[in-house]
């Protein structure tokens, strides 16, 4: 029951932070939307920052898991392709799409958040792992851009279906992976 309540708080907070902005959303509003007292909300999260940290922790855990796998594999084109596919699969999860929208809309308020710095560091480490120490500058930049191509597709205009965007984004990312 406790985890269900935490998850519900995270979902509501994420929606409100995205719709209204992180700074404009209060814990009272989150509690009201959830239908509980502010004191009941405090049992799970003391601050808005605690809620954000819990949301980012989910993304960080996914990144750490992927990095652990990548580090255990040989640095081959096949490993790079598999890593890209695993990363793309995580990006398709609704919580990641919602989180990306939240982060995009609240960049200024959250730019120095320590958990978000950790997430950026993990992205850089993943890009470095895809390349290795002997990669040329072109290979390093291309492989980094391959990861970001998967993100960029999520911001395409609505005239494409989600499947079309995912397929096209993966095709572009794969082209960038092996320049």
Backbone bond lengths (Angstrom), bond angles and torsions (degrees), N, CA, C in turn:
res aa  C-N    CA-C-N  psi(-1)  N-CA   C-N-CA  omega(-1)  CA-C   N-CA-C  phi
1 X - - - 1.454 - - 1.528 110.78 -
2 X 1.353 116.04 -40.99 1.458 119.95 -178.33 1.521 111.36 -61.16
3 X 1.352 117.25 -43.62 1.468 121.00 -179.80 1.522 110.89 -66.72
4 X 1.342 117.43 -36.29 1.460 119.93 177.25 1.520 110.57 -62.00
5 X 1.326 117.31 -41.28 1.460 121.15 179.03 1.523 110.29 -66.57
6 X 1.320 117.28 -44.06 1.474 120.24 177.66 1.532 110.76 -59.38
7 X 1.324 115.96 -44.26 1.461 120.31 -179.84 1.523 110.68 -63.55
8 X 1.293 116.47 -41.65 1.486 120.83 179.10 1.533 109.92 -64.73
9 X 1.315 117.71 -41.71 1.470 121.20 177.00 1.532 109.37 -60.55
10 X 1.317 116.52 -45.53 1.468 120.42 179.68 1.527 110.93 -60.27
11 X 1.314 116.98 -44.36 1.466 121.20 -179.46 1.523 111.31 -62.14
12 X 1.326 116.49 -47.42 1.462 120.97 -178.73 1.523 110.45 -66.05
13 X 1.322 116.75 -45.63 1.465 120.29 179.74 1.523 110.89 -61.30
14 X 1.315 116.84 -43.36 1.466 120.89 -179.85 1.527 110.01 -60.48
15 X 1.312 116.77 -44.29 1.468 120.39 178.96 1.524 111.29 -63.33
16 X 1.334 116.78 -47.52 1.466 120.14 -178.97 1.526 111.67 -67.08
17 X 1.326 117.55 -41.65 1.470 120.64 177.89 1.530 110.56 -60.26
18 X 1.331 116.17 -36.94 1.462 120.31 -179.43 1.528 110.60 -74.20
19 X 1.313 116.89 -44.08 1.468 120.91 -177.48 1.527 112.34 -71.45
20 X 1.316 116.81 -45.72 1.467 121.40 -171.94 1.520 113.82 -102.41
21 X 1.319 115.85 -20.47 1.451 121.20 -173.14 1.523 109.83 101.61
22 X 1.322 114.56 146.02 1.463 120.89 -178.78 1.529 110.90 -59.88
23 X 1.326 116.01 -49.28 1.467 119.90 -175.51 1.529 112.65 -68.29
24 X 1.340 117.02 -27.86 1.466 120.38 -176.82 1.525 113.40 -87.11
25 X 1.312 117.57 -6.81 1.462 121.31 -178.22 1.524 109.77 -100.18
26 X 1.325 116.03 131.24 1.462 120.19 -179.74 1.533 110.78 -103.96
27 X 1.316 114.92 160.38 1.462 119.51 174.29 1.531 110.42 -62.30
28 X 1.320 116.67 -34.05 1.466 120.67 178.10 1.531 110.51 -59.64
29 X 1.342 117.05 -43.42 1.462 120.78 179.08 1.528 111.34 -63.76
30 X 1.306 116.20 -40.17 1.470 120.32 178.50 1.524 109.35 -63.68
31 X 1.338 116.78 -45.86 1.470 120.96 179.16 1.526 110.81 -60.99
32 X 1.331 117.17 -43.80 1.463 120.61 179.87 1.523 111.21 -62.26
33 X 1.320 116.34 -44.18 1.464 120.87 179.36 1.528 110.54 -62.34
34 X 1.318 116.17 -36.27 1.458 121.50 179.56 1.532 111.47 -76.46
35 X 1.329 116.30 -22.98 1.460 120.50 -178.67 1.514 113.15 83.58
36 X 1.342 116.29 30.70 1.459 121.49 178.07 1.525 109.18 -129.34
37 X 1.314 115.68 169.52 1.457 119.48 175.81 1.528 109.67 -77.34
38 X 1.325 114.27 161.50 1.462 118.76 176.98 1.531 109.78 -62.47
39 X 1.319 117.00 -35.44 1.469 121.22 178.44 1.527 110.86 -62.17
40 X 1.336 116.66 -39.27 1.469 120.36 178.14 1.531 110.68 -65.82
41 X 1.320 116.24 -36.80 1.464 120.67 176.81 1.523 110.45 -65.10
42 X 1.328 116.23 -40.92 1.474 121.69 179.62 1.529 112.37 -59.97
43 X 1.319 116.47 -27.26 1.455 119.97 178.49 1.536 110.36 -59.42
44 X 1.340 115.65 -35.38 1.462 121.26 -177.53 1.527 112.84 -95.26
45 X 1.328 116.76 -40.38 1.457 122.13 -177.52 1.521 109.43 -142.56
46 X 1.316 116.51 124.97 1.467 121.02 -178.59 1.527 112.22 -79.02
47 X 1.330 116.98 -30.06 1.461 121.05 -175.33 1.528 109.90 -141.21
48 X 1.326 115.47 165.63 1.463 120.56 172.94 1.530 109.44 -62.19
49 X 1.312 115.83 -37.35 1.452 120.37 179.13 1.529 111.16 -60.20
50 X 1.322 117.34 -36.95 1.474 120.69 176.90 1.533 110.81 -63.05
51 X 1.327 116.33 -36.93 1.469 119.95 178.55 1.527 109.36 -66.96
52 X 1.327 116.68 -47.06 1.466 120.37 178.91 1.526 110.19 -59.42
53 X 1.324 116.57 -44.71 1.464 120.37 179.84 1.524 110.67 -58.62
54 X 1.321 117.38 -41.42 1.468 120.36 179.99 1.526 111.40 -65.91
55 X 1.324 116.87 -36.64 1.460 120.87 177.96 1.532 111.27 -67.70
56 X 1.321 116.07 -44.32 1.464 120.47 179.85 1.515 110.40 -67.37
57 X 1.325 117.41 -34.39 1.470 120.53 178.33 1.528 111.87 -56.79
58 X 1.333 117.04 -35.95 1.464 120.34 178.38 1.527 110.17 -63.83
59 X 1.302 116.74 -43.56 1.477 121.71 179.27 1.525 110.75 -68.13
60 X 1.321 116.20 -41.77 1.466 120.89 178.85 1.532 109.74 -61.38
61 X 1.311 117.41 -42.72 1.470 120.96 179.87 1.533 110.67 -61.06
62 X 1.318 117.17 -41.50 1.466 120.46 176.99 1.527 111.05 -62.55
63 X 1.329 116.11 -43.45 1.466 120.41 -179.79 1.527 111.19 -65.18
64 X 1.327 116.41 -42.86 1.460 120.19 179.49 1.524 111.14 -63.12
65 X 1.321 116.61 -39.80 1.466 120.98 177.69 1.531 110.44 -62.63
66 X 1.328 117.32 -44.94 1.460 120.75 179.31 1.528 110.63 -64.70
67 X 1.323 117.12 -42.93 1.465 120.32 179.17 1.523 111.56 -62.36
68 X 1.309 116.48 -41.56 1.468 120.41 178.17 1.527 110.05 -58.91
69 X 1.339 116.15 -43.61 1.454 120.13 178.61 1.533 110.39 -63.79
70 X 1.335 117.20 -48.30 1.471 121.30 -178.09 1.526 110.34 -58.23
71 X 1.315 117.48 -43.63 1.467 121.64 -178.59 1.528 112.09 -65.17
72 X 1.323 117.04 -24.33 1.464 120.66 -178.60 1.530 112.37 -86.68
73 X 1.323 116.46 -3.29 1.461 121.36 -176.14 1.528 110.82 -107.79
74 X 1.326 116.63 158.00 1.470 118.78 174.00 1.528 109.65 -69.41
75 X 1.307 116.25 152.60 1.474 120.33 179.25 1.530 108.46 -83.68
76 X 1.317 114.14 87.11 1.457 120.81 -178.53 1.522 109.53 -127.73
77 X 1.320 117.40 164.01 1.467 119.35 174.78 1.535 112.40 -58.48
78 X 1.317 116.56 -35.07 1.467 120.01 179.36 1.530 111.20 -65.07
79 X 1.319 116.47 -42.60 1.470 120.37 178.05 1.523 109.91 -63.31
80 X 1.317 116.62 -43.09 1.472 119.84 179.48 1.526 110.77 -61.04
81 X 1.340 116.49 -43.83 1.472 119.51 178.97 1.521 111.28 -63.04
82 X 1.335 116.52 -44.04 1.471 120.40 179.32 1.525 110.63 -63.83
83 X 1.315 117.79 -40.92 1.469 120.86 178.28 1.527 110.26 -61.85
84 X 1.311 116.40 -42.53 1.463 120.87 178.54 1.531 110.67 -62.42
85 X 1.323 116.68 -42.74 1.470 120.46 179.24 1.526 111.28 -65.40
86 X 1.327 116.83 -40.30 1.468 120.10 178.13 1.537 110.72 -65.26
87 X 1.319 115.33 -40.59 1.466 119.73 178.92 1.528 110.00 -64.95
88 X 1.325 116.89 -43.68 1.468 121.32 179.08 1.528 111.18 -61.17
89 X 1.318 116.92 -39.44 1.473 120.41 179.50 1.525 110.89 -61.45
90 X 1.322 117.47 -39.95 1.474 120.37 178.42 1.522 110.81 -66.67
91 X 1.327 116.42 -37.73 1.463 119.73 -179.15 1.527 112.61 -66.89
92 X 1.314 117.19 -21.32 1.466 121.07 -179.98 1.525 112.65 -78.96
93 X 1.325 116.80 -15.48 1.469 119.40 -179.95 1.518 109.52 -65.79
94 X 1.326 118.00 136.65 1.468 120.18 -178.13 1.529 113.65 -53.51
95 X 1.331 117.78 -37.89 1.468 118.94 -177.84 1.526 111.55 -64.66
96 X 1.330 117.76 -31.39 1.463 120.32 179.49 1.520 111.18 -74.56
97 X 1.317 116.55 -37.59 1.466 120.22 177.53 1.517 109.30 -64.98
98 X 1.324 117.54 -45.22 1.458 121.59 178.51 1.527 110.95 -62.90
99 X 1.316 116.51 -40.94 1.461 121.00 179.81 1.526 110.58 -64.77
100 X 1.312 117.13 -41.42 1.469 120.52 178.68 1.520 110.92 -61.53
101 X 1.321 117.24 -41.98 1.474 120.65 178.54 1.530 110.52 -65.42
102 X 1.317 115.84 -41.90 1.460 120.27 177.76 1.528 110.75 -60.30
103 X 1.321 117.03 -48.05 1.468 120.90 -178.28 1.521 111.43 -65.04
104 X 1.322 116.04 -39.56 1.468 120.00 179.81 1.528 110.63 -63.82
105 X 1.308 117.52 -38.81 1.462 121.21 -176.32 1.528 113.30 -83.45
106 X 1.311 117.14 -10.00 1.464 120.46 -177.11 1.525 112.09 -127.33
107 X 1.312 117.29 31.15 1.464 122.14 -175.79 1.523 112.68 -56.63
108 X 1.305 116.57 -46.72 1.461 120.02 -175.78 1.520 111.41 -64.23
109 X 1.306 116.96 -45.91 1.462 121.25 -177.02 1.526 112.54 -66.33
110 X 1.331 117.30 -26.87 1.464 120.13 -171.19 1.523 114.36 -116.93
111 X 1.321 118.17 6.75 1.475 119.86 -171.76 1.523 113.51 -60.16
112 X 1.333 118.79 -28.23 1.469 120.57 -178.28 1.531 113.16 -104.14
113 X 1.317 116.62 12.49 1.460 120.04 -179.26 1.537 108.87 -64.15
114 X 1.345 118.36 128.02 1.477 120.08 -175.83 1.529 113.99 -61.23
115 X 1.301 117.94 -34.79 1.466 120.43 179.27 1.532 110.24 -67.98
116 X 1.328 116.76 -35.61 1.457 119.92 178.36 1.521 111.09 -71.87
117 X 1.316 117.00 -32.67 1.470 119.62 173.47 1.527 109.66 -62.08
118 X 1.318 116.48 -40.36 1.469 121.32 178.19 1.532 109.84 -61.69
119 X 1.323 116.77 -42.13 1.454 120.66 179.81 1.535 110.25 -63.70
120 X 1.325 117.42 -42.60 1.470 120.85 177.07 1.526 110.80 -62.22
121 X 1.330 116.12 -42.07 1.470 120.10 178.86 1.527 111.28 -61.24
122 X 1.317 116.48 -39.72 1.464 120.27 178.95 1.530 111.22 -66.59
123 X 1.330 116.83 -38.03 1.467 120.27 176.64 1.527 110.39 -61.85
124 X 1.326 116.07 -44.10 1.470 119.73 178.67 1.524 111.03 -64.19
125 X 1.319 115.80 -39.72 1.466 119.36 178.92 1.526 110.81 -65.13
126 X 1.333 116.71 -40.41 1.460 119.82 177.71 1.530 110.31 -62.35
127 X 1.320 116.51 -44.86 1.470 119.87 177.72 1.525 110.34 -59.61
128 X 1.315 117.31 -42.51 1.471 120.68 178.29 1.523 111.71 -64.66
129 X 1.318 117.13 -39.80 1.461 120.73 179.02 1.532 111.48 -65.35
130 X 1.318 116.78 -33.00 1.464 119.68 178.46 1.524 111.46 -68.75
131 X 1.312 116.27 -23.12 1.459 120.35 -175.95 1.518 113.42 -100.15
132 X 1.284 117.96 -51.69 1.450 120.46 -175.68 1.517 111.51 86.72
133 X 1.315 116.72 166.47 1.467 121.76 -172.78 1.528 113.90 -70.39
134 X 1.322 118.23 -22.10 1.468 120.68 -176.94 1.525 113.44 -94.26
135 X 1.320 116.89 0.88 1.466 119.93 -177.92 1.522 110.49 -68.35
136 X 1.314 115.13 145.76 1.460 120.45 176.78 1.531 109.01 -74.10
137 X 1.311 117.86 163.43 1.472 119.03 175.55 1.532 112.35 -56.55
138 X 1.315 117.79 -39.19 1.467 120.67 179.13 1.526 110.32 -63.50
139 X 1.331 117.34 -43.33 1.466 120.31 178.30 1.525 111.30 -63.33
140 X 1.316 116.19 -43.79 1.467 119.71 -179.20 1.525 111.27 -61.68
141 X 1.315 116.68 -46.96 1.466 119.84 -179.12 1.525 110.29 -67.45
142 X 1.327 117.84 -43.39 1.465 120.66 179.12 1.527 111.77 -58.88
143 X 1.320 116.61 -43.31 1.470 119.99 -177.79 1.523 111.52 -70.49
144 X 1.302 116.90 -33.70 1.469 119.47 173.73 1.525 110.32 -65.48
145 X 1.321 115.43 -44.15 1.464 119.92 179.50 1.525 111.91 -65.28
146 X 1.327 117.48 -27.77 1.462 120.39 177.19 1.533 110.08 -59.46
147 X 1.317 116.36 -43.14 1.468 119.90 178.06 1.523 110.59 -63.80
148 X 1.308 116.37 -43.63 1.460 120.11 -176.54 1.525 112.27 -73.90
149 X 1.333 117.75 -22.71 1.460 120.33 175.18 1.534 110.15 -62.41
150 X 1.328 115.67 -34.88 1.466 119.57 178.33 1.527 110.94 -66.21
151 X 1.320 116.64 -34.73 1.465 120.80 177.28 1.527 110.93 -73.28
152 X 1.310 116.31 -43.93 1.463 121.05 -174.29 1.521 111.69 -59.72
153 X 1.307 116.86 -36.40 1.456 119.97 -179.83 1.517 113.44 -59.39
154 X 1.325 116.74 -29.42 1.470 120.59 -178.49 1.529 112.31 -66.50
155 X 1.323 117.55 -14.18 1.468 121.49 -177.91 1.524 112.48 -104.21
156 X 1.332 116.21 13.88 1.462 120.96 -179.92 1.522 109.78 -68.66
157 X 1.336 115.46 152.91 1.474 119.24 176.17 1.526 111.07 -59.47
158 X 1.296 115.83 158.52 1.458 122.18 -173.61 1.516 116.24 -73.31
159 X 1.335 119.78 7.31 1.457 119.66 -179.77 1.531 112.84 -81.66
160 X 1.335 116.92 -3.67 1.461 121.85 175.90 1.525 108.82 -110.48
161 X 1.323 115.70 147.07 1.462 118.56 175.69 1.525 108.54 -75.49
162 X 1.304 115.14 162.81 1.467 119.91 178.04 1.533 110.81 -60.12
163 X 1.328 116.32 -40.50 1.472 119.81 178.70 1.525 111.35 -64.03
164 X 1.336 117.37 -40.53 1.467 120.59 178.37 1.530 110.96 -63.10
165 X 1.318 115.87 -42.80 1.468 120.59 179.21 1.521 110.04 -64.43
166 X 1.335 117.23 -46.02 1.470 120.80 -179.32 1.527 110.87 -61.33
167 X 1.313 116.64 -45.23 1.468 120.86 -178.76 1.531 110.44 -64.52
168 X 1.334 117.07 -46.69 1.465 120.62 -179.00 1.527 110.89 -65.93
169 X 1.317 117.35 -40.67 1.467 121.18 179.15 1.526 110.64 -62.30
170 X 1.333 116.64 -42.26 1.459 120.23 179.26 1.522 110.66 -66.23
171 X 1.324 117.01 -39.75 1.468 119.60 179.15 1.533 110.61 -62.28
172 X 1.322 116.75 -45.48 1.467 120.55 177.78 1.522 110.15 -62.69
173 X 1.323 116.87 -44.79 1.467 120.81 -179.17 1.527 110.92 -61.15
174 X 1.317 117.44 -41.66 1.462 120.33 179.67 1.527 111.71 -65.97
175 X 1.321 117.31 -36.18 1.464 120.29 176.12 1.525 110.73 -63.06
176 X 1.316 115.45 -39.00 1.471 120.12 -179.73 1.533 112.06 -72.80
177 X 1.300 116.39 -26.22 1.461 121.40 -175.33 1.528 113.25 -64.33
178 X 1.315 116.24 -37.02 1.468 120.64 -178.11 1.521 109.09 -125.57
179 X 1.336 117.37 76.43 1.479 120.09 -175.78 1.526 112.86 -66.44
